[in-house]
Amino acid sequence: MSIWKEYYQPRSIEEAVAVLSSSPAPSNIIAGGTDLMLDLNQGNHPPVNALIDITEIEELKTIDVVNSEIIIGACVTHNQIVKDQNVQNNADALIEACGLIGGPQVRNSATIGGNVAHALPAADGTIGLLSLNTEVEIASATGKRRIPITEFFVGPGRSILEGKAEFVTRFFVPLKKACQGSAFKRIMRAQGIALPILNNSVWIERDGDLIKEVRISIGPAGPTPFRAANTEALLRGEIFSDETIALAQQSILGEAKFRTSPRRATAEYRRQLVTELFRNTIIQAWQRTF
Ligand SMILES: Cc1cc2nc3c(=O)[nH]c(=O)nc-3n(C[C@H](O)[C@H](O)[C@H](O)COP(=O)(O)OP(=O)(O)OC[C@H]3O[C@@H](n4cnc5c(N)ncnc54)[C@H](O)[C@@H]3O)c2cc1C
């Protein structure tokens, strides 16, 4: 049995939405195909009626700065992000996340849209974008809408797009201001399994020695890409110090829900790693606020 019946390559967002709306279910958007093609070929995804390849839509392939935001198209590849001067100047966490994904071949074809839309709790690009307060633009037959990335995920591998004729078109990342910085770090098995044992991204804003604002994302630390909201609240307004970091480390252990994944790590191993990973990441982000 063939794993898809029809393959479409629309040239505009409107055309893609029309094909998606009119194709009999199940039909799937495909971008770089680095996740979806493997899943289809290996039988981890049921055969589909239509694949709608959105990589020929020019406006999904650009990175622009408009007003106070970087706008990243869903079909921008990880390598494109890593090389982009505007992202380099404003979003260290995203540069570091995308620069670590797969190897050069994967980074040349895999897209940031596919990374987020697959909705895996440990996807590196997703965890980077989560700490950067990103908004996601979604296109449907009724037009486009923007939502905070925190509202996009509903479960492991599940997003609010499920069952709808909608797809992700762009990401909006706020430009970096004075006294702000971000960093991303991860722990990975040596033998190239696609997702990390653990990753962490921190965005922080300084007011003198005080933490004015902070966002912490960790993967995998729950059924969806995880923001450590309690720890963020605990850190807000505190002096940046070893004591404060130690309190935050305990807080993360209290709110993150680590699990055992057979080919990557046990929950207990992740609990042991997360405190030091977080310490290194927040210190790096803080140093970048100067
Ligand atoms: C060898 C290897 C190593 C990898 N290493 C890493 C790694 O280190 N870190 C990591 O995070 N990931 C890794 N991955 C996973 C994968 O490469 C990334 O998640 C990639 O960003 C997926 O993008 P894609 O364009 O290939 O998505 P696709 O495979 O095209 O699509 C993935 C899913 O998202 C949906 N989709 C794609 N684009 C959109 C859109 N715009 N709107 C709505 N739905 C959409 C598809 O329908 C599909 O369900 C690796 C994969 C391989 C094969």
PDBQT file of the ligand as one rigid body, heavy atoms in Angstrom, charges set to zero:
ROOT
HETATM    1  C1  LIG A 301      18.796  12.217  11.923  1.00  0.00    +0.000 C 
HETATM    2  C2  LIG A 301      17.848  13.172  12.585  1.00  0.00    +0.000 A 
HETATM    3  C3  LIG A 301      18.294  13.962  13.632  1.00  0.00    +0.000 A 
HETATM    4  C4  LIG A 301      17.428  14.862  14.258  1.00  0.00    +0.000 A 
HETATM    5  N1  LIG A 301      17.902  15.606  15.297  1.00  0.00    +0.000 NA
HETATM    6  C5  LIG A 301      17.061  16.447  15.943  1.00  0.00    +0.000 A 
HETATM    7  C6  LIG A 301      17.539  17.217  17.033  1.00  0.00    +0.000 A 
HETATM    8  O1  LIG A 301      18.708  17.148  17.414  1.00  0.00    +0.000 OA
HETATM    9  N2  LIG A 301      16.652  18.040  17.671  1.00  0.00    +0.000 N 
HETATM   10  C7  LIG A 301      15.349  18.150  17.266  1.00  0.00    +0.000 A 
HETATM   11  O2  LIG A 301      14.592  18.926  17.851  1.00  0.00    +0.000 OA
HETATM   12  N3  LIG A 301      14.874  17.432  16.217  1.00  0.00    +0.000 NA
HETATM   13  C8  LIG A 301      15.691  16.588  15.550  1.00  0.00    +0.000 A 
HETATM   14  N4  LIG A 301      15.230  15.845  14.505  1.00  0.00    +0.000 N 
HETATM   15  C9  LIG A 301      13.810  15.920  14.147  1.00  0.00    +0.000 C 
HETATM   16  C10 LIG A 301      13.484  16.848  12.931  1.00  0.00    +0.000 C 
HETATM   17  O3  LIG A 301      14.552  16.944  12.049  1.00  0.00    +0.000 OA
HETATM   18  C11 LIG A 301      13.092  18.257  13.372  1.00  0.00    +0.000 C 
HETATM   19  O4  LIG A 301      12.038  18.234  14.310  1.00  0.00    +0.000 OA
HETATM   20  C12 LIG A 301      12.667  19.124  12.178  1.00  0.00    +0.000 C 
HETATM   21  O5  LIG A 301      12.708  20.473  12.558  1.00  0.00    +0.000 OA
HETATM   22  C13 LIG A 301      11.303  18.783  11.615  1.00  0.00    +0.000 C 
HETATM   23  O6  LIG A 301      11.069  19.674  10.537  1.00  0.00    +0.000 OA
HETATM   24  P1  LIG A 301      10.611  19.169   9.117  1.00  0.00    +0.000 P 
HETATM   25  O7  LIG A 301      10.483  20.375   8.254  1.00  0.00    +0.000 OA
HETATM   26  O8  LIG A 301      11.501  18.109   8.579  1.00  0.00    +0.000 OA
HETATM   27  O9  LIG A 301       9.177  18.571   9.466  1.00  0.00    +0.000 OA
HETATM   28  P2  LIG A 301       8.292  17.506   8.673  1.00  0.00    +0.000 P 
HETATM   29  O10 LIG A 301       8.875  16.159   8.820  1.00  0.00    +0.000 OA
HETATM   30  O11 LIG A 301       8.031  17.998   7.294  1.00  0.00    +0.000 OA
HETATM   31  O12 LIG A 301       6.944  17.624   9.516  1.00  0.00    +0.000 OA
HETATM   32  C14 LIG A 301       6.904  17.239  10.875  1.00  0.00    +0.000 C 
HETATM   33  C15 LIG A 301       5.450  17.339  11.360  1.00  0.00    +0.000 C 
HETATM   34  O13 LIG A 301       5.038  18.698  11.392  1.00  0.00    +0.000 OA
HETATM   35  C16 LIG A 301       3.945  18.933  10.476  1.00  0.00    +0.000 C 
HETATM   36  N5  LIG A 301       4.248  20.216   9.858  1.00  0.00    +0.000 N 
HETATM   37  C17 LIG A 301       5.414  20.590   9.253  1.00  0.00    +0.000 A 
HETATM   38  N6  LIG A 301       5.381  21.890   8.957  1.00  0.00    +0.000 NA
HETATM   39  C18 LIG A 301       4.171  22.350   9.363  1.00  0.00    +0.000 A 
HETATM   40  C19 LIG A 301       3.546  23.635   9.340  1.00  0.00    +0.000 A 
HETATM   41  N7  LIG A 301       4.139  24.729   8.861  1.00  0.00    +0.000 N 
HETATM   42  N8  LIG A 301       2.286  23.754   9.855  1.00  0.00    +0.000 NA
HETATM   43  C20 LIG A 301       1.660  22.668  10.374  1.00  0.00    +0.000 A 
HETATM   44  N9  LIG A 301       2.203  21.427  10.427  1.00  0.00    +0.000 NA
HETATM   45  C21 LIG A 301       3.451  21.291   9.923  1.00  0.00    +0.000 A 
HETATM   46  C22 LIG A 301       3.916  17.739   9.529  1.00  0.00    +0.000 C 
HETATM   47  O14 LIG A 301       2.600  17.465   9.097  1.00  0.00    +0.000 OA
HETATM   48  C23 LIG A 301       4.449  16.641  10.460  1.00  0.00    +0.000 C 
HETATM   49  O15 LIG A 301       3.402  16.171  11.271  1.00  0.00    +0.000 OA
HETATM   50  C24 LIG A 301      16.080  14.957  13.828  1.00  0.00    +0.000 A 
HETATM   51  C25 LIG A 301      15.637  14.173  12.752  1.00  0.00    +0.000 A 
HETATM   52  C26 LIG A 301      16.504  13.295  12.131  1.00  0.00    +0.000 A 
HETATM   53  C27 LIG A 301      16.000  12.482  10.987  1.00  0.00    +0.000 C 
ENDROOT
TORSDOF 0
